Amino acid sequence: NVGFIVLIFLLAFGRLNLFLRSGITIAGLIFYLILTGASASVFRATVMAVVLIVAYLSNRSKHLINSIAIAALVILIIDPNELYDAGFQLSFSAVISMALLYPPIEQMITELSIKNKIIRYFILMIGLSLSAQIGTLPFTFYYFSKFSTVSLLANLIVIPAIGVVTGI
């Protein structure tokens, strides 16, 4: 959802200069963080987005793993007990596995040379969902003793719908 918020702000304020647009986007992210109650996943995503925006503005490395590490560091400095929270563990494991596992999956799908853009999109979304599922699997088994077989297909509907709902 935070990614959608960034996209909405960047598109809405696209005509402003880069620094002003980025500042408004960061302010909007902080407002969204407060509005949603600052759960671990929203806090993580907000910190990551702010780090990536600041890195872009300062011509620094925009490496996703660095922004994940900074987000974890900030959260754990504020509250070290978050490390033991299921939401923290699931959120970070999902994002880390997507950052590490999705690029090779995406490359394999690209090598298939699928011409139909809609089919290619759905296969890419399945790959993204699969990479997140692999990362969260140990925590899912530990906390819930279950494996969701429906989630891969449900994410094909839920992820695009969240973008529309967030935009509205």
VEXVO-498870 format. One line per 10 residues: their letters; for each residue x, y, z of N, C-alpha, C. Coordinates in nm, 4 decimals. Layout:
N
a = X:Y:Z:X:Y:Z:X:Y:Z ~ ...
% end
This chain:
168
nvgfivlifl = 0.0816:-0.1206:0.0000:0.0000:0.0000:0.0000:0.0852:0.1260:0.0000 ~ 0.1958:0.1212:0.0707:0.2840:0.2378:0.0767:0.3380:0.2691:-0.0629 ~ 0.3684:0.1671:-0.1387:0.4133:0.1879:-0.2765:0.3085:0.2595:-0.3603 ~ 0.1825:0.2243:-0.3401:0.0741:0.2915:-0.4103:0.0628:0.4372:-0.3662 ~ 0.0825:0.4625:-0.2385:0.0777:0.6001:-0.1874:0.1882:0.6831:-0.2529 ~ 0.3083:0.6265:-0.2611:0.4196:0.6963:-0.3267:0.3839:0.7267:-0.4713 ~ 0.3319:0.6266:-0.5422:0.2957:0.6449:-0.6826:0.1894:0.7532:-0.6993 ~ 0.0872:0.7510:-0.6145:-0.0200:0.8503:-0.6219:0.0360:0.9912:-0.5999 ~ 0.1199:1.0082:-0.4975:0.1762:1.1410:-0.4689:0.2690:1.1873:-0.5813 ~ 0.3511:1.0959:-0.6325:0.4428:1.1358:-0.7395:0.3666:1.1750:-0.8664
lafgrlnlfl = 0.2590:1.1033:-0.8946:0.1785:1.1383:-1.0119:0.0996:1.2672:-0.9889 ~ 0.0429:1.2815:-0.8699:-0.0390:1.3997:-0.8407:0.0437:1.5280:-0.8398 ~ 0.1675:1.5184:-0.7952:0.2526:1.6371:-0.7848:0.3690:1.6328:-0.8851 ~ 0.3478:1.5646:-0.9945:0.4523:1.5436:-1.0951:0.5067:1.6693:-1.1585 ~ 0.4295:1.7757:-1.1587:0.4746:1.9001:-1.2231:0.5626:1.9863:-1.1325 ~ 0.5660:1.9533:-1.0038:0.6494:2.0295:-0.9111:0.7953:1.9871:-0.9260 ~ 0.8862:2.0703:-0.8750:1.0263:2.0309:-0.8842:1.0513:1.9067:-0.7980 ~ 1.1580:1.8370:-0.8256:1.1868:1.7073:-0.7649:1.1912:1.7124:-0.6125 ~ 1.2543:1.8134:-0.5556:1.2694:1.8215:-0.4113:1.1362:1.8498:-0.3419 ~ 1.0575:1.9389:-0.3978:0.9265:1.9695:-0.3404:0.8338:1.8489:-0.3514
rsgitiagli = 0.8325:1.7857:-0.4682:0.7511:1.6654:-0.4895:0.7911:1.5553:-0.3924 ~ 0.9199:1.5363:-0.3719:0.9690:1.4340:-0.2800:0.9316:1.4673:-0.1360 ~ 0.9426:1.5940:-0.0976:0.9057:1.6364:0.0372:0.7578:1.6149:0.0641 ~ 0.6734:1.6484:-0.0323:0.5290:1.6270:-0.0172:0.4989:1.4775:-0.0082 ~ 0.5696:1.3980:-0.0870:0.5499:1.2526:-0.0841:0.5881:1.1962:0.0520 ~ 0.7008:1.2396:0.1067:0.7436:1.1932:0.2402:0.6423:1.2361:0.3458 ~ 0.5937:1.3590:0.3378:0.4918:1.4055:0.4328:0.3648:1.3209:0.4202 ~ 0.3258:1.2892:0.2973:0.2091:1.2042:0.2749:0.2288:1.0647:0.3305 ~ 0.3492:1.0121:0.3178:0.3798:0.8798:0.3738:0.3698:0.8811:0.5261 ~ 0.4215:0.9860:0.5876:0.4144:0.9955:0.7341:0.2692:1.0076:0.7788
fyliltgasa = 0.1891:1.0844:0.7056:0.0464:1.0948:0.7374:-0.0206:0.9579:0.7248 ~ 0.0100:0.8845:0.6176:-0.0471:0.7511:0.5979:-0.0031:0.6563:0.7098 ~ 0.1221:0.6659:0.7513:0.1737:0.5841:0.8609:0.0937:0.6085:0.9887 ~ 0.0709:0.7338:1.0202:-0.0060:0.7700:1.1405:-0.1509:0.7253:1.1250 ~ -0.2077:0.7460:1.0067:-0.3462:0.7101:0.9798:-0.3721:0.5608:0.9978 ~ -0.2734:0.4784:0.9632:-0.2909:0.3327:0.9708:-0.2489:0.2740:1.1053 ~ -0.2009:0.3553:1.1970:-0.1654:0.3049:1.3294:-0.0227:0.2555:1.3419 ~ 0.0594:0.2788:1.2432:0.2034:0.2478:1.2468:0.2335:0.1017:1.2796 ~ 0.1648:0.0099:1.2128:0.1979:-0.1318:1.2318:0.3377:-0.1576:1.1763 ~ 0.3958:-0.2705:1.2136:0.5334:-0.3015:1.1727:0.5491:-0.3012:1.0210
svfratvmav = 0.4527:-0.3574:0.9499:0.4663:-0.3653:0.8041:0.4567:-0.2274:0.7398 ~ 0.3660:-0.1428:0.7864:0.3525:-0.0079:0.7301:0.4728:0.0768:0.7689 ~ 0.5203:0.0635:0.8921:0.6386:0.1372:0.9359:0.7591:0.0970:0.8517 ~ 0.7758:-0.0350:0.8309:0.8864:-0.0847:0.7486:0.8796:-0.0266:0.6085 ~ 0.7629:-0.0355:0.5480:0.7482:0.0128:0.4109:0.7689:0.1639:0.4023 ~ 0.7216:0.2374:0.5016:0.7387:0.3825:0.5016:0.8858:0.4196:0.5150 ~ 0.9555:0.3581:0.6084:1.0989:0.3862:0.6254:1.1744:0.3507:0.4979 ~ 1.1418:0.2349:0.4393:1.2088:0.1942:0.3155:1.1835:0.2958:0.2043 ~ 1.0590:0.3414:0.1904:1.0258:0.4385:0.0862:1.0990:0.5700:0.1081 ~ 1.1026:0.6174:0.2325:1.1723:0.7422:0.2627:1.3216:0.7275:0.2333
vlivaylsnr = 1.3798:0.6143:0.2726:1.5224:0.5899:0.2456:1.5482:0.5897:0.0951 ~ 1.4625:0.5241:0.0186:1.4811:0.5191:-0.1265:1.4646:0.6571:-0.1903 ~ 1.3676:0.7352:-0.1415:1.3478:0.8709:-0.1939:1.4695:0.9580:-0.1629 ~ 1.5182:0.9528:-0.0390:1.6355:1.0319:-0.0003:1.7593:0.9849:-0.0780 ~ 1.7739:0.8548:-0.0968:1.8871:0.8026:-0.1750:1.8807:0.8541:-0.3180 ~ 1.7609:0.8567:-0.3751:1.7449:0.9079:-0.5114:1.7814:1.0560:-0.5180 ~ 1.7347:1.1331:-0.4205:1.7627:1.2771:-0.4193:1.9112:1.3075:-0.4019 ~ 1.9812:1.2222:-0.3281:2.1227:1.2472:-0.3001:2.2165:1.1672:-0.3904 ~ 2.1608:1.1050:-0.4933:2.2387:1.0239:-0.5882:2.3182:0.9135:-0.5189 ~ 2.2596:0.8558:-0.4166:2.3208:0.7436:-0.3444:2.2681:0.6130:-0.4006
skhlinsiai = 2.3252:0.5033:-0.3564:2.2811:0.3703:-0.3972:2.1372:0.3484:-0.3522 ~ 2.0562:0.2947:-0.4421:1.9163:0.2681:-0.4108:1.8946:0.1178:-0.3946 ~ 1.9871:0.0517:-0.3301:1.9816:-0.0931:-0.3130:1.8723:-0.1295:-0.2138 ~ 1.7816:-0.2171:-0.2554:1.6653:-0.2531:-0.1744:1.7033:-0.3177:-0.0417 ~ 1.8040:-0.4028:-0.0417:1.8461:-0.4700:0.0820:1.8946:-0.3671:0.1844 ~ 1.9639:-0.2619:0.1391:2.0081:-0.1567:0.2317:1.8894:-0.0872:0.2964 ~ 1.7869:-0.0574:0.2175:1.6709:0.0113:0.2742:1.5948:-0.0801:0.3698 ~ 1.5914:-0.2095:0.3424:1.5287:-0.3048:0.4352:1.6067:-0.3070:0.5671 ~ 1.7388:-0.3107:0.5569:1.8227:-0.3132:0.6777:1.8062:-0.1854:0.7598 ~ 1.7999:-0.0708:0.6934:1.7816:0.0555:0.7649:1.6451:0.0574:0.8339
aalviliidp = 1.5421:0.0088:0.7646:1.4080:0.0035:0.8244:1.4083:-0.0853:0.9486 ~ 1.4721:-0.2019:0.9398:1.4796:-0.2919:1.0565:1.5555:-0.2251:1.1700 ~ 1.6661:-0.1595:1.1391:1.7459:-0.0922:1.2410:1.6646:0.0161:1.3123 ~ 1.5932:0.0979:1.2352:1.5125:0.2053:1.2945:1.4044:0.1467:1.3845 ~ 1.3335:0.0457:1.3355:1.2261:-0.0156:1.4152:1.2823:-0.0770:1.5423 ~ 1.3948:-0.1465:1.5322:1.4512:-0.2133:1.6497:1.5156:-0.1158:1.7473 ~ 1.5617:-0.0018:1.7007:1.6116:0.1018:1.7920:1.4944:0.1578:1.8725 ~ 1.3823:0.1790:1.8053:1.2638:0.2323:1.8737:1.2079:0.1299:1.9722 ~ 1.1978:0.0032:1.9287:1.1422:-0.1011:2.0152:1.2075:-0.2354:1.9819 ~ 1.3105:-0.2749:2.0558:1.3798:-0.4015:2.0282:1.2887:-0.5245:2.0377
nelydagfql = 1.1806:-0.5149:2.1134:1.0889:-0.6280:2.1255:1.0134:-0.6584:1.9962 ~ 1.0147:-0.5657:1.9013:0.9508:-0.5899:1.7713:1.0112:-0.7122:1.7026 ~ 1.1361:-0.7422:1.7334:1.2024:-0.8576:1.6733:1.1243:-0.9861:1.6968 ~ 1.0519:-0.9931:1.8078:0.9762:-1.1123:1.8435:0.8314:-1.1061:1.7981 ~ 0.7927:-0.9997:1.7293:0.6557:-0.9835:1.6821:0.6370:-1.0574:1.5502 ~ 0.5285:-1.1341:1.5413:0.5018:-1.2117:1.4197:0.4874:-1.1209:1.2974 ~ 0.4231:-1.0053:1.3144:0.4061:-0.9124:1.2028:0.5390:-0.8612:1.1503 ~ 0.6296:-0.8288:1.2412:0.7639:-0.7845:1.2028:0.8355:-0.8943:1.1244 ~ 0.8340:-1.0150:1.1771:0.9031:-1.1266:1.1144:0.8434:-1.1594:0.9777 ~ 0.7117:-1.1638:0.9693:0.6469:-1.1956:0.8413:0.6715:-1.0860:0.7384
sfsavismal = 0.6612:-0.9607:0.7805:0.6804:-0.8493:0.6892:0.8224:-0.8469:0.6322 ~ 0.9203:-0.8565:0.7205:1.0585:-0.8499:0.6742:1.0986:-0.9739:0.5947 ~ 1.0528:-1.0907:0.6373:1.0891:-1.2115:0.5618:1.0269:-1.2093:0.4226 ~ 0.9048:-1.1573:0.4097:0.8408:-1.1486:0.2782:0.9172:-1.0540:0.1862 ~ 0.9520:-0.9369:0.2376:1.0194:-0.8373:0.1538:1.1613:-0.8820:0.1179 ~ 1.2317:-0.9391:0.2128:1.3676:-0.9870:0.1840:1.3638:-1.0979:0.0803 ~ 1.2698:-1.1901:0.0941:1.2632:-1.2997:-0.0041:1.2206:-1.2482:-0.1416 ~ 1.1321:-1.1476:-0.1450:1.0970:-1.0899:-0.2751:1.2178:-1.0211:-0.3378 ~ 1.2970:-0.9521:-0.2559:1.4148:-0.8824:-0.3077:1.5191:-0.9798:-0.3603 ~ 1.5310:-1.0956:-0.2947:1.6344:-1.1919:-0.3337:1.5869:-1.2967:-0.4344
lyppieqmit = 1.4638:-1.3428:-0.4194:1.4153:-1.4532:-0.5028:1.3427:-1.4090:-0.6292 ~ 1.2754:-1.2954:-0.6251:1.1967:-1.2549:-0.7415:1.2806:-1.2226:-0.8654 ~ 1.3945:-1.1537:-0.8544:1.4709:-1.1244:-0.9770:1.5064:-1.2487:-1.0603 ~ 1.5550:-1.3598:-0.9998:1.5799:-1.4770:-1.0843:1.4508:-1.5386:-1.1401 ~ 1.3434:-1.5323:-1.0616:1.2148:-1.5831:-1.1114:1.1688:-1.4984:-1.2292 ~ 1.1816:-1.3671:-1.2152:1.1429:-1.2759:-1.3228:1.2259:-1.3013:-1.4486 ~ 1.3537:-1.3269:-1.4311:1.4397:-1.3542:-1.5460:1.3984:-1.4835:-1.6159 ~ 1.3651:-1.5871:-1.5382:1.3196:-1.7130:-1.5982:1.1898:-1.6917:-1.6768 ~ 1.0999:-1.6119:-1.6221:0.9730:-1.5846:-1.6910:0.9991:-1.5035:-1.8178 ~ 1.0904:-1.4080:-1.8108:1.1246:-1.3265:-1.9276:1.1844:-1.4127:-2.0386
elsiknkiir = 1.2656:-1.5101:-2.0003:1.3269:-1.5993:-2.0994:1.2247:-1.6867:-2.1706 ~ 1.1053:-1.7008:-2.1128:0.9991:-1.7778:-2.1779:0.9427:-1.7033:-2.2987 ~ 0.9704:-1.5728:-2.3092:0.9254:-1.4874:-2.4202:0.7753:-1.4978:-2.4435 ~ 0.6990:-1.4751:-2.3389:0.5536:-1.4785:-2.3486:0.5071:-1.3494:-2.4156 ~ 0.4384:-1.3633:-2.5264:0.3972:-1.2464:-2.6059:0.2768:-1.1735:-2.5467 ~ 0.1813:-1.2480:-2.4919:0.0600:-1.1889:-2.4371:0.0939:-1.1175:-2.3059 ~ 0.0727:-0.9842:-2.3041:0.1110:-0.9047:-2.1879:0.0290:-0.9394:-2.0641 ~ -0.0964:-0.9729:-2.0810:-0.1822:-1.0051:-1.9666:-0.1375:-1.1359:-1.9030 ~ -0.1119:-1.2366:-1.9847:-0.0656:-1.3660:-1.9323:0.0705:-1.3486:-1.8660 ~ 0.1585:-1.2716:-1.9298:0.2912:-1.2462:-1.8727:0.2788:-1.1768:-1.7367
yfilmiglsl = 0.1884:-1.0770:-1.7267:0.1655:-1.0056:-1.6014:0.1204:-1.1028:-1.4921 ~ 0.0232:-1.1890:-1.5230:-0.0266:-1.2832:-1.4231:0.0815:-1.3814:-1.3792 ~ 0.1627:-1.4265:-1.4710:0.2707:-1.5184:-1.4357:0.3743:-1.4467:-1.3488 ~ 0.4044:-1.3208:-1.3811:0.4970:-1.2430:-1.2981:0.4408:-1.2227:-1.1574 ~ 0.3096:-1.1960:-1.1463:0.2476:-1.1787:-1.0138:0.2501:-1.3091:-0.9344 ~ 0.2319:-1.4208:-1.0025:0.2434:-1.5507:-0.9351:0.3861:-1.5692:-0.8854 ~ 0.4849:-1.5314:-0.9660:0.6250:-1.5400:-0.9247:0.6556:-1.4529:-0.8049 ~ 0.6001:-1.3317:-0.8033:0.6211:-1.2410:-0.6908:0.5556:-1.2967:-0.5642 ~ 0.4335:-1.3441:-0.5792:0.3615:-1.4026:-0.4653:0.4334:-1.5272:-0.4143 ~ 0.4838:-1.6080:-0.5054:0.5575:-1.7293:-0.4675:0.6843:-1.6943:-0.3902
saqigtlpft = 0.7552:-1.5919:-0.4355:0.8783:-1.5544:-0.3650:0.8477:-1.5055:-0.2239 ~ 0.7386:-1.4305:-0.2058:0.6995:-1.3856:-0.0714:0.6564:-1.5047:0.0137 ~ 0.5840:-1.5976:-0.0476:0.5359:-1.7157:0.0248:0.6532:-1.8015:0.0738 ~ 0.7548:-1.8153:-0.0078:0.8725:-1.8945:0.0305:0.9401:-1.8308:0.1525 ~ 0.9522:-1.6994:0.1522:1.0172:-1.6298:0.2635:0.9403:-1.6370:0.3932 ~ 0.8082:-1.6356:0.3832:0.7269:-1.6373:0.5048:0.6926:-1.7781:0.5514 ~ 0.7225:-1.8776:0.4715:0.6853:-2.0158:0.5030:0.7297:-2.0633:0.6414 ~ 0.8554:-2.0423:0.6812:0.8948:-2.0888:0.8151:0.8129:-2.0238:0.9274 ~ 0.7852:-1.8944:0.9137:0.7087:-1.8245:1.0173:0.5612:-1.8649:1.0140 ~ 0.5090:-1.8883:0.8944:0.3706:-1.9327:0.8814:0.3512:-2.0676:0.9492
fyyfskfstv = 0.4439:-2.1586:0.9246:0.4355:-2.2898:0.9903:0.4505:-2.2762:1.1417 ~ 0.5433:-2.1926:1.1850:0.5689:-2.1783:1.3278:0.4480:-2.1188:1.4011 ~ 0.3947:-2.0081:1.3472:0.2871:-1.9378:1.4167:0.1485:-1.9975:1.3924 ~ 0.1259:-2.0495:1.2721:-0.0094:-2.0911:1.2369:-0.0222:-2.2408:1.2063 ~ 0.0892:-2.3098:1.1931:0.0924:-2.4529:1.1610:0.0117:-2.4852:1.0358 ~ 0.0114:-2.3941:0.9393:-0.0650:-2.4125:0.8160:0.0115:-2.3558:0.6970 ~ -0.0284:-2.4064:0.5803:0.0233:-2.3553:0.4538:-0.0958:-2.3226:0.3655 ~ -0.1035:-2.1997:0.3177:-0.2160:-2.1576:0.2357:-0.1864:-2.1851:0.0889 ~ -0.2637:-2.2750:0.0304:-0.2481:-2.3041:-0.1128:-0.3264:-2.2046:-0.1976 ~ -0.4221:-2.1372:-0.1388:-0.5078:-2.0437:-0.2113:-0.4405:-1.9076:-0.2292
sllanlivip = -0.3443:-1.8751:-0.1450:-0.2878:-1.7398:-0.1433:-0.2224:-1.7005:-0.2753 ~ -0.1603:-1.7929:-0.3442:-0.0970:-1.7576:-0.4719:-0.2002:-1.7033:-0.5702 ~ -0.3132:-1.7699:-0.5798:-0.4173:-1.7251:-0.6721:-0.4935:-1.6046:-0.6172 ~ -0.5173:-1.6021:-0.4870:-0.5893:-1.4895:-0.4267:-0.5118:-1.3592:-0.4458 ~ -0.3804:-1.3660:-0.4404:-0.2987:-1.2453:-0.4578:-0.3128:-1.1852:-0.5973 ~ -0.3499:-1.2677:-0.6959:-0.3715:-1.2155:-0.8314:-0.4888:-1.1181:-0.8350 ~ -0.5833:-1.1375:-0.7459:-0.6992:-1.0490:-0.7380:-0.6750:-0.9395:-0.6341 ~ -0.6216:-0.9761:-0.5197:-0.6074:-0.8839:-0.4072:-0.5068:-0.7729:-0.4361 ~ -0.3907:-0.8063:-0.4904:-0.2861:-0.7042:-0.5121:-0.3322:-0.5927:-0.6066 ~ -0.3873:-0.6241:-0.7253:-0.4371:-0.5138:-0.8089:-0.5541:-0.4393:-0.7449
aigvvtgi = -0.6416:-0.5100:-0.6730:-0.7567:-0.4451:-0.6084:-0.7121:-0.3472:-0.5011 ~ -0.6075:-0.3802:-0.4283:-0.5566:-0.2903:-0.3242:-0.5107:-0.1589:-0.3864 ~ -0.4471:-0.1682:-0.5018:-0.4036:-0.0466:-0.5705:-0.5199:0.0442:-0.6059 ~ -0.6281:-0.0155:-0.6531:-0.7466:0.0637:-0.6907:-0.8104:0.1237:-0.5652 ~ -0.8277:0.0427:-0.4613:-0.8906:0.0905:-0.3379:-0.8059:0.2002:-0.2731 ~ -0.6755:0.1822:-0.2680:-0.5877:0.2826:-0.2086:-0.5949:0.4130:-0.2889 ~ -0.5988:0.4016:-0.4193:-0.6093:0.5200:-0.5041:-0.7378:0.5981:-0.4816 ~ -0.8446:0.5246:-0.4586:-0.9744:0.5892:-0.4333:-0.9719:0.6573:-0.2973
% end
